[in-house]
Every structure is written in C-alpha cells, then in structure tokens.
Amino acid sequence: MTDTRSYRPLCLPMPSQSGLILWAIVLAAGLALALLPLQWLVIAVPGTAFLLLTLVKPHLALYLLCFAVPFGSLFEVDLGGITVGVTEGLVGIMIAAWIARSIALREGRWTWPRLSAPLALFVGAALISAINASGLTLFLKEIAKWLEFLGVMLFASSAIDRDQSRTVVASALLAGAAQALLGAYQFFTQSGPESFVMMGRYMRAYGTFEQPNPYGGYLGLVAPVAFALAVSLLKRRGAPAAARSAVERRAQQPVPLWLQGLAAASFALIGVAIGMSGSRGAWLAFGAGFGFMNVVRSRRGATTFITVVAVLALFGLLGSFRLLPEPAGRLVQTFGGRLTSFASSFSSRDVRGIEITDANYASVERLAFWQAALDMWRDHPWLGIGFGNYQAAYVTYSLPKWPMSLGHAHNYYLNVAAEAGLIGLTTYLWLWGMAIWQMGRAFREAGDPYVRALALGALGMLVHISVHNVVDNLWVHSMYIHVAIILGLVYGRRGPAHSLTHNRSRFA
C-alpha cells in the first residue's frame, strides 16, 4: 500500500537579528585569537569588552575620559599628521554609543547648553578662515577639537544624572591627584631633563605633559573644582525640610562628605604640585582663579583671600631684604625672582634688540612668537591665515634667532587673531564671556549645594584659562575635554534656565 502521508521538508529556524550579531562576534573573536599577535590581543580583548559594555552604559566612557585627559598622551598614534590617542577614541565611542542607544530605545533627552550658540558662531568664524589656510590637515585638526568640545559638553549635560555626575567629578579629582603625586616624585627625585632643574637640587614637575607649563595649566583646571567642593558647606535657607517634597529634599542634600574629603585632599596635593611646576603662567592663573572664587563666594572668602595676599606680600618683602631664615628665605627669593624676571624683557618693544641669556630665554622666546602672530594678523586682519595654521605660516613670519615654532603663539588670544582674524577673535571673546556670565548666574541662582559648588569651581576654572592663555595655550593635550565635562555637568543640573531641553519619544 502507498503511504498517503504528506512529507514536509526539514526547515531549520532562522536565527534572530541578535543571534546573528552574537555569531558574528564569536566568529570575529575566533579569527582574532587565531591571527592576531599576542601583544595585540592583550589590548584587543579588554578593549572589545569595554566597547560592548559602553554600548549599554555610555557614561562609563566619561569616567575613563577624566583619566585619559592627563594620561592619554602615553598612548598615541600618528595618522597622516593628525595625532589620535585614547582620548579621541573614548570620545568617539562614547558619542556613537549614546546616539545608537538613543535611536535603539526610540527615546532620548537632549539638553543643548546655551553656550552652544556662541560656540557655533566661533566654529563658523573658524570655518570661514579656511579661505586662507595653507595646511588643510592642521585646519581640520583644530576644527575637530572644538567639535569634540561640543559633543562632550552635550553628552555631559544630557546623559549624566546626579549620582553619575558625582562619580565623574570624583574621577577628575583622582586624575588630578595622581598627576600631582607624579609631579612630586619628579620634583624630589630629579627625574627629568637637565633644563628643568630648579633651585639647584630639585626638578620642575611636568607629569605626563612633557613640559611644566601645560602640566601646571592642567592642574589649574582641576584645582578650582576641588576647592569649591571642599568648602561647599553652604545650605539653602527656606522652608523646613519636612515641608518639601521628596524630590526637593533630594535636590537640597549637601555635597557628600566623602566627595568633600576627596576634594580637600586633591586640592592640597594639586596646590603644592602647581608650585613644583615652576610655571609662572600657572602660578598667576591659579592665584587669579582662587582669588576670584573667594571674592564671589562670600565676604568671608574675600577677606581670606586678601589676608593670604597680604601674607605672601609680607614674605616677599622680608625675603627681598634677606630677613627670613634659611631655607625659607632662599625659597621666597627663588619664587619671587622667577615671577618678576620677565618684566625687563617685556619692557622692550623690539625683540631683535634684546640680548638673550639663560635667565630671559623663555620670556624672549614668547615675545618672538607674539610678534610673529601680530605680523600674521596685520597681513590678514579679518579672516587670519587659517584656523590652526600658525605653525604652517610661521616659516614666513619667524624672527631671526627664532626659526622654529612650538606649534602656537604662546598667547591664545593672539593665536586666534592670527589664525581667524578679527572675526574669530571677537567670537572667541564673546564665547568665553558668555561662559563666565552663565556660570556666574548658575552659582547665584542654584539652590542645590552641589550645583552651586560645581558652578563656583567652573568659574574659577574659566578665570584660570582666561589668565593662563595670555602667556600660553591651554587648548592642547586634550585639556579642552576636561573643561567641556565640567561645563556640561553644570548645564545638565541647572535645567531650562541655562539649557534648551528637547525630549523626543521617537527618532526618525
């Protein structure tokens, strides 16, 4: 008899999309284990694990980014004239993971800080300067720096909650403290080049920044936040706590004691390390930022600052008359002499006529770079020679005895004027003026003690940059990422008064 039962072909179930992705990852991992050298696997395996974890929790990259700013220069590669390191990689992964997660979940909260508009105008002015740019790679590198700044600030303001914000700040404080300890080791053990010798027996601290000036500049960006959190004992006055809602009570909680303790320890270490750097620009900028914060904070803070200045002035006066015992007298004379040694060089209008000595070499070198920048600006007053192109144009404008450029004019205001002209300089000054004004407003209006302290620290940080950039350029070594993080955290906690919040339930 014929079997009339129908036969169906064997059909294997099709794997799901997530299953295909899993199999692809397994296959890629197998190929990597079989083909890649062992030293690459040591980096690739934990790197891949971190990448997958970041796709789920992008804020983890921000924690590491706080350490990558000072330590990322240890791991860099040169790609066609553009240096790419851990910092750039983390920024790219963090932003991409955040956008991908927002799209996948079909929801998101985008908080655009009000500083975004001035920043966009500055970047626009820089883009226009491309008309005169001779080095396209240098131009793109500088533009990318400010786009990274915007991306990190946007992420910190939009994707970080209160508890995560505290962890981010703690990471930044730990990174600064680690650099301070490294600098102290270099200072006391004389670990460094002979040109960094200080007082005959110590070495100027330089950390992982290769030079004491950017090292002191970076520490000066962390110190104001540490100081503001360490003294953040202010409490909001008003209705009793029992009369407020649970959300309001949570918002009015003081800064955690552990964070205040960490901030106080970090500030002490960083303050000493800034002194060990021997960087006059960092000293002056630190003093300006510290003084501004104390004057803004309270009358008692202003009195404290005036007292500190008076004591330092008294020590300087006693040291100049050799009335202090050793070694305090020698220490005061060394630091005081270093602060005032550049005055004689700056009194000359023509750099070519200054006799170069070991004592004034650094000051005269800066003057030569400044004069070259002024000549560039004079020839291209409106649009400049092209954003990021100071180094490319320096060969044409260099002064005798100073044929080599260090990449920038050692004065960021002159640097912007030379590269982006009067339009670029005007938009940059407006950008920074708006940042200081908005942080000041956040400090005055914030009811949350944590936000108030963070805004005060941001104010000190901005003043430090503004002063230090007169004699240097702090927009190097990824320090702009640290600034973007702190500003973004303040904007994110302030709400609609300082940011434009856009909630989307669906993404096209």
C-alpha positions as CSV (number, residue, x, y, z in Angstrom):
1,M,0.0,0.0,0.0
2,T,1.1,3.5,-0.7
3,D,1.7,5.8,2.2
4,T,-0.5,8.8,1.6
5,R,1.0,10.8,4.5
6,S,2.4,14.1,3.3
7,Y,6.1,14.8,3.8
8,R,7.3,18.3,4.7
9,P,10.9,19.3,4.1
10,L,13.1,19.9,7.1
11,C,13.2,23.6,7.9
12,L,15.7,25.0,10.3
13,P,14.6,28.0,12.3
14,M,16.2,31.3,11.1
15,P,18.3,32.9,13.8
16,S,17.2,36.3,15.1
17,Q,19.0,39.5,14.5
18,S,20.6,39.4,17.9
19,G,21.6,35.8,17.3
20,L,23.3,36.8,14.0
21,I,25.2,39.6,15.8
22,L,26.3,37.2,18.5
23,W,27.6,34.6,16.0
24,A,29.4,37.4,14.2
25,I,31.1,38.5,17.4
26,V,32.1,34.9,18.2
27,L,33.5,34.4,14.7
28,A,35.4,37.7,14.9
29,A,36.8,36.7,18.3
30,G,37.9,33.3,16.9
31,L,39.7,34.9,14.0
32,A,41.4,37.4,16.3
33,L,42.6,34.6,18.6
34,A,44.0,32.7,15.5
35,L,45.6,35.6,13.6
36,L,46.5,38.5,15.8
37,P,49.8,38.7,17.6
38,L,49.8,38.2,21.4
39,Q,50.6,41.8,22.2
40,W,47.6,43.0,20.2
41,L,45.4,40.5,21.9
42,V,46.3,41.9,25.3
43,I,44.9,45.2,24.2
44,A,42.1,44.0,21.9
45,V,40.3,41.6,24.3
46,P,39.7,44.1,27.2
47,G,39.1,46.8,24.6
48,T,36.4,44.8,22.9
49,A,34.8,44.0,26.3
50,F,34.8,47.7,27.2
51,L,33.3,48.6,23.8
52,L,30.4,46.2,24.3
53,L,29.9,47.5,27.9
54,T,29.9,51.1,26.7
55,L,27.2,50.3,24.2
56,V,24.9,49.5,27.2
57,K,26.3,52.2,29.6
58,P,27.9,55.1,27.6
59,H,28.6,57.1,30.8
60,L,31.4,54.6,31.7
61,A,33.5,56.2,29.0
62,L,33.1,59.6,30.6
63,Y,34.7,58.2,33.8
64,L,37.7,56.9,31.9
65,L,37.8,60.1,29.9
66,C,38.7,62.1,33.0
67,F,41.8,60.0,33.3
68,A,42.5,60.0,29.6
69,V,42.9,63.8,29.6
70,P,46.1,63.8,31.6
71,F,47.4,60.2,30.8
72,G,46.1,59.7,27.3
73,S,49.3,61.2,25.7
74,L,51.1,58.0,26.8
75,F,49.2,56.1,24.1
76,E,49.0,58.0,20.8
77,V,49.5,57.2,17.1
78,D,50.2,59.5,14.2
79,L,47.7,59.2,11.3
80,G,48.8,61.4,8.4
81,G,49.9,64.3,10.6
82,I,46.9,64.0,13.0
83,T,47.7,62.5,16.4
84,V,45.0,60.2,17.6
85,G,45.1,58.9,21.1
86,V,43.0,57.3,23.8
87,T,41.1,60.5,24.5
88,E,39.8,60.8,20.9
89,G,38.9,57.2,20.8
90,L,36.9,57.4,24.0
91,V,35.1,60.5,22.8
92,G,34.2,58.8,19.5
93,I,33.0,55.6,21.2
94,M,31.0,57.5,23.9
95,I,29.2,59.8,21.4
96,A,28.5,56.9,19.0
97,A,27.2,54.6,21.7
98,W,25.0,57.3,23.2
99,I,23.4,58.1,19.8
100,A,23.0,54.5,18.9
101,R,21.4,53.7,22.3
102,S,19.0,56.7,21.9
103,I,17.9,55.6,18.5
104,A,17.5,51.9,19.5
105,L,15.3,52.9,22.5
106,R,13.4,55.4,20.4
107,E,13.6,58.0,23.1
108,G,16.1,60.4,24.4
109,R,16.7,63.7,26.3
110,W,18.9,66.2,24.5
111,T,20.0,69.2,26.6
112,W,21.6,71.9,24.5
113,P,23.6,74.2,26.7
114,R,23.0,77.9,25.9
115,L,26.8,78.1,25.3
116,S,26.2,76.1,22.1
117,A,25.1,79.1,20.1
118,P,28.3,81.2,20.9
119,L,30.4,78.1,20.3
120,A,28.7,77.5,16.9
121,L,29.4,81.1,15.9
122,F,33.1,80.7,16.9
123,V,33.4,77.5,14.9
124,G,31.6,79.2,12.0
125,A,34.2,82.0,12.0
126,A,37.0,79.4,12.1
127,L,35.5,77.7,9.1
128,I,35.4,80.9,7.1
129,S,39.2,81.3,7.8
130,A,39.8,78.2,5.7
131,I,39.9,80.5,2.7
132,N,43.5,81.4,3.7
133,A,44.5,78.1,5.2
134,S,47.6,76.6,3.6
135,G,47.7,73.5,5.8
136,L,44.4,71.6,5.5
137,T,45.4,68.9,8.0
138,L,46.2,71.5,10.7
139,F,42.9,73.2,9.9
140,L,40.8,70.1,10.3
141,K,42.6,69.1,13.4
142,E,41.8,72.4,15.1
143,I,38.1,72.3,14.0
144,A,37.8,68.7,15.2
145,K,39.0,69.8,18.6
146,W,36.1,72.2,19.1
147,L,33.6,69.7,17.7
148,E,34.8,67.3,20.3
149,F,34.3,70.0,22.9
150,L,30.7,70.5,21.8
151,G,30.0,66.7,21.8
152,V,31.4,66.1,25.2
153,M,29.6,69.1,26.7
154,L,26.3,67.9,25.1
155,F,26.7,64.4,26.4
156,A,27.6,65.5,30.0
157,S,24.6,67.8,30.1
158,S,22.1,65.3,28.6
159,A,23.1,61.8,29.6
160,I,24.5,62.1,33.2
161,D,22.3,62.0,36.3
162,R,23.2,63.3,39.7
163,D,24.9,60.2,41.1
164,Q,26.9,59.7,37.9
165,S,27.9,63.4,38.0
166,R,29.4,62.9,41.4
167,T,31.4,59.9,40.1
168,V,32.6,61.9,37.1
169,V,33.8,64.7,39.3
170,A,35.5,62.2,41.7
171,S,37.3,60.7,38.7
172,A,38.5,64.1,37.6
173,L,39.8,64.8,41.2
174,L,41.6,61.4,41.3
175,A,43.2,62.0,38.0
176,G,44.5,65.4,39.1
177,A,45.7,64.0,42.4
178,A,47.6,61.2,40.5
179,Q,49.3,63.8,38.3
180,A,50.2,65.8,41.4
181,L,51.8,62.8,43.0
182,L,53.7,62.0,39.8
183,G,55.0,65.6,39.7
184,A,56.1,65.5,43.3
185,Y,58.1,62.3,42.6
186,Q,59.8,64.1,39.6
187,F,60.4,67.2,41.8
188,F,62.2,65.4,44.6
189,T,64.0,62.6,42.6
190,Q,65.2,65.0,39.9
191,S,63.6,62.8,37.2
192,G,63.7,64.9,34.0
193,P,65.9,66.8,31.6
194,E,68.7,69.0,33.0
195,S,66.9,72.1,31.7
196,F,64.2,71.6,34.3
197,V,66.5,71.8,37.3
198,M,65.1,74.2,39.9
199,M,66.9,75.8,42.8
200,G,69.9,73.6,42.0
201,R,68.6,70.5,43.7
202,Y,65.0,69.9,42.5
203,M,63.3,69.2,39.2
204,R,60.4,71.2,37.8
205,A,57.4,68.9,37.8
206,Y,55.9,68.1,34.4
207,G,53.9,64.9,34.9
208,T,52.9,63.2,31.6
209,F,52.7,66.5,29.7
210,E,56.4,66.7,28.8
211,Q,56.6,70.3,29.8
212,P,55.9,72.1,33.1
213,N,53.7,74.8,31.7
214,P,50.9,72.6,30.3
215,Y,51.3,70.4,33.4
216,G,50.7,73.4,35.7
217,G,47.9,74.5,33.4
218,Y,46.0,71.2,33.7
219,L,46.3,71.2,37.4
220,G,45.0,74.7,37.5
221,L,41.8,73.4,35.8
222,V,41.2,70.8,38.4
223,A,42.1,72.8,41.5
224,P,39.1,75.3,41.4
225,V,36.6,72.4,41.3
226,A,38.4,70.7,44.2
227,F,38.5,73.9,46.2
228,A,34.8,74.7,45.6
229,L,33.7,71.2,46.6
230,A,35.9,71.2,49.7
231,V,34.3,74.4,51.1
232,S,30.8,73.6,49.9
233,L,29.2,73.7,53.4
234,L,26.5,76.2,52.4
235,K,22.9,75.1,52.9
236,R,19.9,76.6,51.4
237,R,17.7,78.6,53.8
238,G,14.0,78.4,53.5
239,A,11.1,76.1,54.4
240,P,11.8,73.3,56.8
241,A,12.9,70.1,55.2
242,A,9.7,68.3,56.2
243,A,7.6,70.8,54.2
244,R,9.4,69.9,51.0
245,S,8.7,67.1,48.6
246,A,11.0,64.1,48.4
247,V,12.4,65.4,45.1
248,E,13.1,68.8,46.7
249,R,14.8,67.2,49.7
250,R,17.0,65.2,47.5
251,A,17.9,68.2,45.5
252,Q,18.9,70.2,48.6
253,Q,21.2,67.5,50.1
254,P,24.6,68.8,50.8
255,V,27.7,67.6,49.0
256,P,28.5,64.1,50.3
257,L,31.2,64.1,53.0
258,W,33.3,61.6,51.0
259,L,33.4,63.9,48.0
260,Q,34.3,66.9,50.2
261,G,37.1,64.9,51.8
262,L,38.4,63.7,48.4
263,A,38.2,67.3,47.1
264,A,40.1,68.7,50.1
265,A,42.9,66.1,49.7
266,S,43.1,66.7,46.0
267,F,43.3,70.4,46.4
268,A,46.1,70.2,48.8
269,L,48.1,67.9,46.6
270,I,47.4,69.9,43.4
271,G,48.2,73.2,45.0
272,V,51.7,72.0,46.1
273,A,52.2,70.4,42.6
274,I,51.4,73.7,40.9
275,G,54.2,75.3,42.9
276,M,56.6,72.5,42.0
277,S,55.9,73.0,38.3
278,G,57.7,76.3,38.3
279,S,55.3,77.6,35.7
280,R,54.8,81.4,36.2
281,G,51.7,81.3,34.0
282,A,50.1,78.6,36.2
283,W,51.0,80.5,39.4
284,L,49.5,83.7,38.2
285,A,46.4,82.0,36.7
286,F,45.9,79.9,39.9
287,G,46.1,83.0,42.0
288,A,43.6,84.8,39.8
289,G,41.1,81.9,39.8
290,F,41.5,81.3,43.5
291,G,41.0,85.0,44.3
292,F,38.0,85.4,42.0
293,M,36.3,82.4,43.6
294,N,36.8,83.7,47.1
295,V,35.6,87.2,46.2
296,V,32.5,85.7,44.6
297,R,31.8,83.1,47.2
298,S,31.3,85.3,50.3
299,R,32.6,88.3,52.2
300,R,34.5,85.9,54.5
301,G,36.1,84.3,51.4
302,A,37.1,87.8,50.1
303,T,38.7,88.5,53.5
304,T,40.5,85.2,53.5
305,F,41.9,85.9,50.0
306,I,43.1,89.4,51.0
307,T,44.7,88.0,54.1
308,V,46.6,85.4,52.0
309,V,47.8,88.0,49.5
310,A,48.9,90.3,52.4
311,V,50.9,87.4,54.0
312,L,52.5,86.5,50.7
313,A,53.4,90.1,50.0
314,L,54.9,90.4,53.5
315,F,57.0,87.2,53.0
316,G,58.2,88.6,49.6
317,L,59.2,91.9,51.2
318,L,61.1,90.2,54.0
319,G,62.7,87.9,51.6
320,S,63.9,90.7,49.4
321,F,65.7,92.3,52.4
322,R,67.1,88.8,53.4
323,L,65.3,88.9,56.8
324,L,63.9,85.4,56.6
325,P,65.8,82.4,57.9
326,E,67.1,79.7,55.6
327,P,65.8,77.8,53.7
328,A,62.6,79.9,53.7
329,G,64.4,83.0,52.6
330,R,66.0,81.2,49.6
331,L,62.7,79.7,48.7
332,V,60.9,83.1,48.7
333,Q,63.7,84.7,46.7
334,T,63.6,81.9,44.1
335,F,59.9,82.0,43.6
336,G,59.7,85.8,43.7
337,G,62.6,86.2,41.4
338,R,61.0,83.8,38.9
339,L,57.7,85.7,38.9
340,T,59.4,89.1,38.2
341,S,62.2,88.0,36.0
342,F,60.3,88.5,32.7
343,A,59.4,92.2,33.4
344,S,62.6,93.5,31.9
345,S,62.1,91.6,28.7
346,F,58.5,92.8,28.3
347,S,59.6,96.4,28.6
348,S,61.4,96.2,25.2
349,R,59.4,96.9,22.1
350,D,61.8,95.3,19.6
351,V,62.5,91.6,20.3
352,R,65.5,91.7,17.9
353,G,67.3,94.1,20.2
354,I,67.1,92.0,23.4
355,E,70.3,90.2,24.5
356,I,69.4,86.6,25.1
357,T,70.6,85.0,28.3
358,D,69.7,81.8,30.2
359,A,67.5,83.9,32.5
360,N,65.4,85.6,29.9
361,Y,65.4,82.9,27.2
362,A,61.8,81.7,27.8
363,S,60.4,85.2,28.0
364,V,62.1,86.4,24.8
365,E,61.0,83.3,23.0
366,R,57.4,84.1,23.9
367,L,57.9,87.7,22.7
368,A,59.2,86.4,19.3
369,F,56.2,84.2,18.9
370,W,53.8,87.0,19.8
371,Q,55.5,89.4,17.3
372,A,55.1,86.7,14.6
373,A,51.4,86.4,15.4
374,L,50.9,90.1,15.3
375,D,52.6,90.2,11.9
376,M,50.2,87.5,10.6
377,W,47.2,89.4,11.9
378,R,48.4,92.6,10.4
379,D,48.6,90.9,6.9
380,H,45.3,89.1,7.3
381,P,43.2,91.3,9.7
382,W,39.7,90.0,9.1
383,L,40.0,86.2,8.4
384,G,43.5,85.4,9.5
385,I,45.9,82.9,8.0
386,G,43.6,79.9,8.6
387,F,42.5,78.2,11.8
388,G,45.2,76.0,13.2
389,N,47.8,77.3,10.6
390,Y,50.1,79.3,12.9
391,Q,52.8,76.6,12.6
392,A,52.4,76.4,8.8
393,A,52.7,80.2,8.4
394,Y,55.5,80.7,11.0
395,V,58.3,79.9,8.5
396,T,57.3,83.1,6.6
397,Y,57.0,85.3,9.7
398,S,59.7,83.9,12.0
399,L,62.2,86.3,13.5
400,P,66.0,85.9,13.4
401,K,67.3,83.5,16.0
402,W,63.8,82.0,16.4
403,P,63.3,79.8,13.3
404,M,61.4,77.0,15.0
405,S,57.8,77.2,16.1
406,L,56.4,75.3,19.1
407,G,53.0,75.0,17.3
408,H,51.3,78.0,18.7
409,A,51.9,81.6,19.7
410,H,52.0,81.0,23.5
411,N,49.1,83.5,23.7
412,Y,45.8,82.1,22.6
413,Y,44.2,85.5,22.0
414,L,47.0,86.4,19.6
415,N,46.9,82.9,18.2
416,V,43.1,83.2,17.4
417,A,43.6,86.7,15.9
418,A,46.4,85.5,13.7
419,E,44.6,82.3,12.5
420,A,40.9,83.5,12.4
421,G,41.3,87.3,12.2
422,L,39.2,89.9,14.0
423,I,36.0,87.9,13.3
424,G,37.4,84.8,15.0
425,L,38.9,86.8,18.0
426,T,35.6,88.6,18.5
427,T,33.5,85.4,18.5
428,Y,36.0,83.7,20.8
429,L,35.9,86.6,23.4
430,W,32.1,86.5,23.2
431,L,32.1,82.7,23.7
432,W,34.3,82.9,26.8
433,G,32.5,85.9,28.2
434,M,29.1,84.1,27.9
435,A,30.6,81.1,29.6
436,I,31.8,83.1,32.6
437,W,28.5,85.0,32.8
438,Q,26.4,81.8,32.6
439,M,28.5,80.0,35.3
440,G,28.2,83.1,37.5
441,R,24.4,83.1,37.0
442,A,24.3,79.4,37.8
443,F,26.2,80.0,41.1
444,R,23.9,82.8,42.1
445,E,20.7,81.0,41.3
446,A,21.4,77.4,42.2
447,G,19.6,76.1,45.2
448,D,21.3,72.7,45.1
449,P,24.6,73.0,47.1
450,Y,26.3,70.5,44.8
451,V,25.4,72.5,41.6
452,R,26.4,75.7,43.4
453,A,29.8,74.3,44.3
454,L,30.3,72.9,40.8
455,A,29.4,76.3,39.2
456,L,31.8,78.1,41.5
457,G,34.5,75.6,40.5
458,A,33.7,76.2,36.9
459,L,34.0,79.9,37.4
460,G,37.5,79.5,38.8
461,M,38.4,77.2,36.0
462,L,37.3,79.7,33.4
463,V,39.2,82.5,35.0
464,H,42.3,80.3,35.2
465,I,42.1,79.6,31.5
466,S,41.5,83.2,30.6
467,V,44.6,84.4,32.5
468,H,46.9,81.5,31.6
469,N,46.1,81.8,27.9
470,V,47.7,85.2,27.9
471,V,51.1,83.6,28.2
472,D,50.4,80.1,26.8
473,N,47.8,77.9,25.1
474,L,45.8,75.6,27.3
475,W,43.8,74.2,24.4
476,V,46.3,71.4,24.0
477,H,46.8,67.9,25.4
478,S,43.0,67.3,25.4
479,M,42.6,69.8,28.3
480,Y,39.5,71.2,26.5
481,I,37.8,67.9,27.2
482,H,38.1,68.5,30.9
483,V,36.6,71.9,30.5
484,A,33.7,70.6,28.4
485,I,33.0,67.9,31.0
486,I,32.7,70.4,33.9
487,L,30.6,72.9,32.0
488,G,28.3,70.1,30.7
489,L,27.7,68.8,34.3
490,V,26.7,72.3,35.4
491,Y,24.4,72.9,32.5
492,G,22.8,69.5,32.9
493,R,22.0,70.1,36.6
494,R,20.7,73.6,36.0
495,G,17.7,72.8,33.8
496,P,15.7,75.0,31.3
497,A,17.1,78.3,32.6
498,H,20.5,77.6,31.2
499,S,19.8,74.9,28.6
500,L,17.4,74.1,25.8
501,T,16.0,70.7,26.7
502,H,14.4,68.7,23.9
503,N,12.6,65.4,24.7
504,R,11.9,63.0,21.9
505,S,9.8,59.9,22.2
506,R,10.7,58.7,18.7
507,F,13.6,59.2,16.3
508,A,13.1,59.3,12.6
